[in-house]
Amino acid sequence: MPRVRKTTRQFEKDKAAFFTKCKASHAVCWLCGMPIDYEATKNTTDDSFNLDHLYPVSKHPELQFDPAGFKPSHTSCNRLRGNQDPPTPIGTLSRQWINTND
Ligand SMILES: [Zn+2]
């Protein structure tokens, strides 16, 4: 059975729609639970919006384009997270699970 691949264009559309939805609902960062600065340009400041994935793309590339796995995060939190698996249970709003292994 051939794999159905979404186009990059569709991915861009999904990302834009996700951002609009998060901004409209003032969605908080799923990693730390703090408000996101939706006025800042994406990925520019620590508090600006960054599209995170429930499962790290590096480990689950097949899920990269799946909007069901999109999560709103701070640019800084996403950077701290790296490619770690999500915290369990999801909803534990703490940065404690983030280990810095350097
Ligand atoms: Zn955060």
Backbone and ligand atoms as CSV (ligand in chain L), in Angstrom:
chain,resi,resn,atom,element,x,y,z
A,1,MET,N,N,0.853,-1.195,0.000
A,1,MET,CA,C,0.000,0.000,0.000
A,1,MET,C,C,0.886,1.243,0.000
A,2,PRO,N,N,0.692,2.109,-0.973
A,2,PRO,CA,C,1.552,3.309,-1.045
A,2,PRO,C,C,1.301,4.256,0.130
A,3,ARG,N,N,2.370,4.859,0.595
A,3,ARG,CA,C,2.222,5.832,1.672
A,3,ARG,C,C,1.605,7.113,1.122
A,4,VAL,N,N,0.689,7.644,1.869
A,4,VAL,CA,C,0.099,8.917,1.474
A,4,VAL,C,C,0.912,10.028,2.129
A,5,ARG,N,N,1.556,10.788,1.311
A,5,ARG,CA,C,2.357,11.878,1.857
A,5,ARG,C,C,1.667,13.203,1.629
A,6,LYS,N,N,1.578,13.960,2.684
A,6,LYS,CA,C,1.024,15.296,2.531
A,6,LYS,C,C,2.070,16.197,1.899
A,7,THR,N,N,1.614,17.115,1.138
A,7,THR,CA,C,2.553,18.043,0.516
A,7,THR,C,C,3.011,19.070,1.528
A,8,THR,N,N,4.145,19.653,1.246
A,8,THR,CA,C,4.653,20.715,2.094
A,8,THR,C,C,3.650,21.864,2.148
A,9,ARG,N,N,3.013,22.081,1.026
A,9,ARG,CA,C,2.047,23.167,0.962
A,9,ARG,C,C,0.903,22.934,1.951
A,10,GLN,N,N,0.446,21.704,2.013
A,10,GLN,CA,C,-0.622,21.380,2.957
A,10,GLN,C,C,-0.121,21.538,4.399
A,11,PHE,N,N,1.112,21.161,4.616
A,11,PHE,CA,C,1.711,21.299,5.945
A,11,PHE,C,C,1.750,22.764,6.354
A,12,GLU,N,N,2.167,23.624,5.422
A,12,GLU,CA,C,2.208,25.061,5.718
A,12,GLU,C,C,0.815,25.585,6.051
A,13,LYS,N,N,-0.161,25.084,5.328
A,13,LYS,CA,C,-1.540,25.497,5.566
A,13,LYS,C,C,-2.008,25.041,6.943
A,14,ASP,N,N,-1.689,23.800,7.273
A,14,ASP,CA,C,-2.081,23.256,8.574
A,14,ASP,C,C,-1.408,24.024,9.709
A,15,LYS,N,N,-0.141,24.349,9.503
A,15,LYS,CA,C,0.594,25.094,10.535
A,15,LYS,C,C,-0.018,26.477,10.739
A,16,ALA,N,N,-0.349,27.138,9.633
A,16,ALA,CA,C,-0.927,28.477,9.723
A,16,ALA,C,C,-2.274,28.432,10.433
A,17,ALA,N,N,-3.062,27.409,10.099
A,17,ALA,CA,C,-4.381,27.259,10.723
A,17,ALA,C,C,-4.231,26.986,12.219
A,18,PHE,N,N,-3.230,26.191,12.561
A,18,PHE,CA,C,-2.989,25.854,13.959
A,18,PHE,C,C,-2.580,27.100,14.749
A,19,PHE,N,N,-1.713,27.890,14.153
A,19,PHE,CA,C,-1.270,29.128,14.812
A,19,PHE,C,C,-2.462,30.056,15.046
A,20,THR,N,N,-3.293,30.211,14.027
A,20,THR,CA,C,-4.465,31.086,14.134
A,20,THR,C,C,-5.389,30.613,15.259
A,21,LYS,N,N,-5.571,29.302,15.325
A,21,LYS,CA,C,-6.441,28.721,16.340
A,21,LYS,C,C,-5.870,28.957,17.740
A,22,CYS,N,N,-4.575,28.733,17.889
A,22,CYS,CA,C,-3.924,28.916,19.192
A,22,CYS,C,C,-3.993,30.378,19.630
A,23,LYS,N,N,-3.720,31.260,18.670
A,23,LYS,CA,C,-3.733,32.683,18.985
A,23,LYS,C,C,-5.124,33.122,19.414
A,24,ALA,N,N,-6.144,32.666,18.681
A,24,ALA,CA,C,-7.526,33.050,18.968
A,24,ALA,C,C,-7.970,32.561,20.346
A,25,SER,N,N,-7.463,31.409,20.752
A,25,SER,CA,C,-7.889,30.836,22.027
A,25,SER,C,C,-6.877,31.114,23.143
A,26,HIS,N,N,-5.855,31.919,22.820
A,26,HIS,CA,C,-4.797,32.237,23.790
A,26,HIS,C,C,-4.225,30.965,24.413
A,27,ALA,N,N,-3.982,29.998,23.581
A,27,ALA,CA,C,-3.439,28.733,24.067
A,27,ALA,C,C,-2.093,28.957,24.763
A,28,VAL,N,N,-1.904,28.260,25.868
A,28,VAL,CA,C,-0.650,28.387,26.605
A,28,VAL,C,C,0.356,27.365,26.096
A,29,CYS,N,N,1.580,27.553,26.470
A,29,CYS,CA,C,2.651,26.625,26.101
A,29,CYS,C,C,2.363,25.263,26.721
A,30,TRP,N,N,2.390,24.231,25.919
A,30,TRP,CA,C,2.033,22.901,26.454
A,30,TRP,C,C,3.147,22.319,27.302
A,31,LEU,N,N,4.329,22.922,27.245
A,31,LEU,CA,C,5.455,22.402,28.017
A,31,LEU,C,C,5.550,23.028,29.403
A,32,CYS,N,N,5.201,24.310,29.523
A,32,CYS,CA,C,5.349,24.958,30.828
A,32,CYS,C,C,4.052,25.570,31.330
A,33,GLY,N,N,3.033,25.665,30.484
A,33,GLY,CA,C,1.745,26.172,30.923
A,33,GLY,C,C,1.654,27.681,31.016
A,34,MET,N,N,2.675,28.379,30.531
A,34,MET,CA,C,2.656,29.837,30.582
A,34,MET,C,C,2.147,30.413,29.261
A,35,PRO,N,N,1.593,31.649,29.323
A,35,PRO,CA,C,1.069,32.273,28.097
A,35,PRO,C,C,2.168,32.476,27.050
A,36,ILE,N,N,1.759,32.404,25.822
A,36,ILE,CA,C,2.675,32.606,24.703
A,36,ILE,C,C,2.477,34.014,24.152
A,37,ASP,N,N,3.554,34.650,23.748
A,37,ASP,CA,C,3.493,35.987,23.160
A,37,ASP,C,C,3.172,35.856,21.669
A,38,TYR,N,N,1.875,35.946,21.358
A,38,TYR,CA,C,1.455,35.757,19.965
A,38,TYR,C,C,1.706,36.993,19.105
A,39,GLU,N,N,2.075,38.088,19.748
A,39,GLU,CA,C,2.368,39.289,18.964
A,39,GLU,C,C,3.779,39.236,18.393
A,40,ALA,N,N,4.619,38.493,19.039
A,40,ALA,CA,C,5.991,38.373,18.555
A,40,ALA,C,C,6.018,37.496,17.306
A,41,THR,N,N,6.948,37.777,16.433
A,41,THR,CA,C,7.109,36.937,15.253
A,41,THR,C,C,7.542,35.555,15.700
A,42,LYS,N,N,6.952,34.541,15.078
A,42,LYS,CA,C,7.243,33.156,15.449
A,42,LYS,C,C,8.748,32.870,15.475
A,43,ASN,N,N,9.158,32.140,16.475
A,43,ASN,CA,C,10.546,31.656,16.581
A,43,ASN,C,C,11.601,32.754,16.719
A,44,THR,N,N,11.190,33.919,17.193
A,44,THR,CA,C,12.173,34.993,17.291
A,44,THR,C,C,12.596,35.272,18.726
A,45,THR,N,N,11.662,35.206,19.658
A,45,THR,CA,C,11.993,35.474,21.047
A,45,THR,C,C,11.697,34.242,21.895
A,46,ASP,N,N,12.193,34.229,23.127
A,46,ASP,CA,C,11.971,33.076,24.004
A,46,ASP,C,C,10.489,32.783,24.204
A,47,ASP,N,N,9.678,33.841,24.299
A,47,ASP,CA,C,8.254,33.663,24.575
A,47,ASP,C,C,7.389,33.607,23.325
A,48,SER,N,N,8.003,33.661,22.164
A,48,SER,CA,C,7.220,33.631,20.933
A,48,SER,C,C,6.722,32.217,20.634
A,49,PHE,N,N,5.744,32.152,19.759
A,49,PHE,CA,C,5.133,30.873,19.402
A,49,PHE,C,C,6.087,29.989,18.605
A,50,ASN,N,N,6.052,28.717,18.930
A,50,ASN,CA,C,6.829,27.744,18.182
A,50,ASN,C,C,5.983,26.487,18.060
A,51,LEU,N,N,5.883,25.969,16.873
A,51,LEU,CA,C,5.104,24.747,16.678
A,51,LEU,C,C,5.913,23.544,17.151
A,52,ASP,N,N,5.393,22.922,18.201
A,52,ASP,CA,C,6.059,21.724,18.701
A,52,ASP,C,C,5.232,20.514,18.277
A,53,HIS,N,N,5.830,19.356,18.383
A,53,HIS,CA,C,5.124,18.118,18.063
A,53,HIS,C,C,5.035,17.261,19.310
A,54,LEU,N,N,3.888,16.627,19.476
A,54,LEU,CA,C,3.681,15.737,20.612
A,54,LEU,C,C,4.809,14.708,20.672
A,55,TYR,N,N,5.127,14.129,19.523
A,55,TYR,CA,C,6.244,13.198,19.452
A,55,TYR,C,C,7.336,13.832,18.612
A,56,PRO,N,N,8.570,13.799,19.089
A,56,PRO,CA,C,9.667,14.459,18.377
A,56,PRO,C,C,9.776,13.971,16.924
A,57,VAL,N,N,9.880,14.927,16.033
A,57,VAL,CA,C,9.944,14.600,14.606
A,57,VAL,C,C,11.171,13.737,14.300
A,58,SER,N,N,12.232,13.955,15.065
A,58,SER,CA,C,13.443,13.172,14.805
A,58,SER,C,C,13.227,11.688,15.068
A,59,LYS,N,N,12.288,11.394,15.973
A,59,LYS,CA,C,12.015,9.988,16.291
A,59,LYS,C,C,10.790,9.463,15.563
A,60,HIS,N,N,9.902,10.365,15.188
A,60,HIS,CA,C,8.668,9.947,14.527
A,60,HIS,C,C,8.427,10.825,13.297
A,61,PRO,N,N,9.309,10.716,12.312
A,61,PRO,CA,C,9.178,11.590,11.132
A,61,PRO,C,C,7.861,11.402,10.399
A,62,GLU,N,N,7.253,10.241,10.568
A,62,GLU,CA,C,5.991,9.981,9.867
A,62,GLU,C,C,4.846,10.832,10.421
A,63,LEU,N,N,5.069,11.384,11.615
A,63,LEU,CA,C,4.006,12.183,12.232
A,63,LEU,C,C,4.207,13.683,12.041
A,64,GLN,N,N,5.270,14.053,11.337
A,64,GLN,CA,C,5.600,15.471,11.221
A,64,GLN,C,C,4.466,16.317,10.673
A,65,PHE,N,N,3.732,15.749,9.714
A,65,PHE,CA,C,2.708,16.534,9.040
A,65,PHE,C,C,1.310,16.293,9.588
A,66,ASP,N,N,1.234,15.583,10.694
A,66,ASP,CA,C,-0.072,15.266,11.261
A,66,ASP,C,C,-0.502,16.348,12.247
A,67,PRO,N,N,-1.510,17.127,11.882
A,67,PRO,CA,C,-1.952,18.227,12.759
A,67,PRO,C,C,-2.393,17.747,14.136
A,68,ALA,N,N,-2.766,16.494,14.251
A,68,ALA,CA,C,-3.194,15.962,15.543
A,68,ALA,C,C,-2.051,15.998,16.558
A,69,GLY,N,N,-0.816,16.042,16.051
A,69,GLY,CA,C,0.329,16.056,16.953
A,69,GLY,C,C,0.903,17.442,17.190
A,70,PHE,N,N,0.269,18.462,16.611
A,70,PHE,CA,C,0.780,19.821,16.789
A,70,PHE,C,C,0.534,20.303,18.211
A,71,LYS,N,N,1.544,20.973,18.774
A,71,LYS,CA,C,1.394,21.526,20.111
A,71,LYS,C,C,1.981,22.936,20.136
A,72,PRO,N,N,1.270,23.852,20.829
A,72,PRO,CA,C,1.828,25.205,20.946
A,72,PRO,C,C,2.896,25.240,22.028
A,73,SER,N,N,4.018,25.839,21.726
A,73,SER,CA,C,5.063,25.933,22.743
A,73,SER,C,C,5.810,27.242,22.580
A,74,HIS,N,N,6.547,27.589,23.634
A,74,HIS,CA,C,7.473,28.708,23.548
A,74,HIS,C,C,8.675,28.266,22.715
A,75,THR,N,N,9.255,29.217,22.037
A,75,THR,CA,C,10.475,28.921,21.304
A,75,THR,C,C,11.555,28.403,22.258
A,76,SER,N,N,11.644,29.012,23.437
A,76,SER,CA,C,12.670,28.593,24.401
A,76,SER,C,C,12.389,27.198,24.961
A,77,CYS,N,N,11.107,26.898,25.220
A,77,CYS,CA,C,10.760,25.590,25.777
A,77,CYS,C,C,11.024,24.486,24.756
A,78,ASN,N,N,10.695,24.770,23.519
A,78,ASN,CA,C,10.918,23.779,22.474
A,78,ASN,C,C,12.409,23.499,22.326
A,79,ARG,N,N,13.194,24.551,22.458
A,79,ARG,CA,C,14.640,24.394,22.343
A,79,ARG,C,C,15.165,23.539,23.501
A,80,LEU,N,N,14.628,23.786,24.688
A,80,LEU,CA,C,15.044,23.017,25.869
A,80,LEU,C,C,14.648,21.557,25.742
A,81,ARG,N,N,13.490,21.345,25.136
A,81,ARG,CA,C,12.982,19.985,25.036
A,81,ARG,C,C,13.862,19.117,24.148
A,82,GLY,N,N,14.391,19.722,23.082
A,82,GLY,CA,C,15.188,18.932,22.166
A,82,GLY,C,C,14.328,17.878,21.506
A,83,ASN,N,N,14.784,16.643,21.505
A,83,ASN,CA,C,14.013,15.590,20.830
A,83,ASN,C,C,13.501,14.560,21.823
A,84,GLN,N,N,13.231,15.016,23.039
A,84,GLN,CA,C,12.782,14.070,24.053
A,84,GLN,C,C,11.325,13.695,23.863
A,85,ASP,N,N,10.969,12.535,24.326
A,85,ASP,CA,C,9.596,12.090,24.269
A,85,ASP,C,C,8.755,12.961,25.188
A,86,PRO,N,N,7.448,12.984,24.934
A,86,PRO,CA,C,6.590,13.850,25.746
A,86,PRO,C,C,6.530,13.390,27.194
A,87,PRO,N,N,6.255,14.329,28.077
A,87,PRO,CA,C,6.104,13.967,29.491
A,87,PRO,C,C,4.839,13.161,29.674
A,88,THR,N,N,4.826,12.289,30.651
A,88,THR,CA,C,3.610,11.540,30.941
A,88,THR,C,C,3.285,11.710,32.413
A,89,PRO,N,N,2.052,11.858,32.807
A,89,PRO,CA,C,0.966,12.054,31.863
A,89,PRO,C,C,1.007,13.456,31.268
A,90,ILE,N,N,0.477,13.593,30.089
A,90,ILE,CA,C,0.422,14.906,29.470
A,90,ILE,C,C,-0.523,15.762,30.286
A,91,GLY,N,N,-0.114,16.964,30.570
A,91,GLY,CA,C,-0.915,17.800,31.444
A,91,GLY,C,C,-0.127,18.121,32.699
A,92,THR,N,N,0.961,17.416,32.911
A,92,THR,CA,C,1.856,17.775,34.000
A,92,THR,C,C,2.672,18.976,33.546
A,93,LEU,N,N,2.242,20.130,33.988
A,93,LEU,CA,C,2.853,21.341,33.477
A,93,LEU,C,C,4.059,21.721,34.327
A,94,SER,N,N,5.154,21.206,33.938
A,94,SER,CA,C,6.370,21.439,34.692
A,94,SER,C,C,7.556,21.344,33.770
A,95,ARG,N,N,8.572,22.094,34.075
A,95,ARG,CA,C,9.779,21.993,33.266
A,95,ARG,C,C,10.729,20.957,33.857
A,96,GLN,N,N,10.323,20.334,34.950
A,96,GLN,CA,C,11.244,19.443,35.655
A,96,GLN,C,C,11.633,18.217,34.853
A,97,TRP,N,N,10.749,17.819,33.925
A,97,TRP,CA,C,11.049,16.623,33.159
A,97,TRP,C,C,12.109,16.874,32.103
A,98,ILE,N,N,12.378,18.156,31.875
A,98,ILE,CA,C,13.387,18.472,30.874
A,98,ILE,C,C,14.777,18.308,31.487
A,99,ASN,N,N,15.490,17.332,30.998
A,99,ASN,CA,C,16.857,17.119,31.479
A,99,ASN,C,C,17.834,17.752,30.505
A,100,THR,N,N,18.793,18.398,31.030
A,100,THR,CA,C,19.839,18.906,30.150
A,100,THR,C,C,21.040,17.991,30.291
A,101,ASN,N,N,21.257,17.240,29.255
A,101,ASN,CA,C,22.308,16.231,29.317
A,101,ASN,C,C,23.657,16.740,28.789
A,102,ASP,N,N,23.977,17.948,29.133
A,102,ASP,CA,C,25.277,18.416,28.640
A,102,ASP,C,C,26.104,18.922,29.802
L,1,ZN,ZN,ZN,6.861,27.338,27.686
